[in-house]
Amino acid sequence: MQTTVGPDLTQREKDLQLQCNLRLAGTAFAGAGGVMSRNVFAILGAAFNGGAALQGPCKEFWDSTSRFRG
């Protein structure tokens, strides 16, 4: 397996990356739980939380690492 090593992230970027990953993972688990229990409100909540994550910490992380994409 090949590992690509890039430039170091700042502490703020590492924090944003962690927040984004945790929010998206939580969204996936909540959505799966909603589907399994057939709970429409849990599914809608997961979708809303996922959207908030993509517009919040994930977008901030993407914007703050734009220097890597030249």
Buried (B, 14 or more C-beta within 10 A) or exposed (E): EEEEEEEEBEEEBEBBBEBBBEBBEBBEEBBEEBEEEEBEEBBEBBBEBBEEBBEBBBEBBBEBBEEEEE
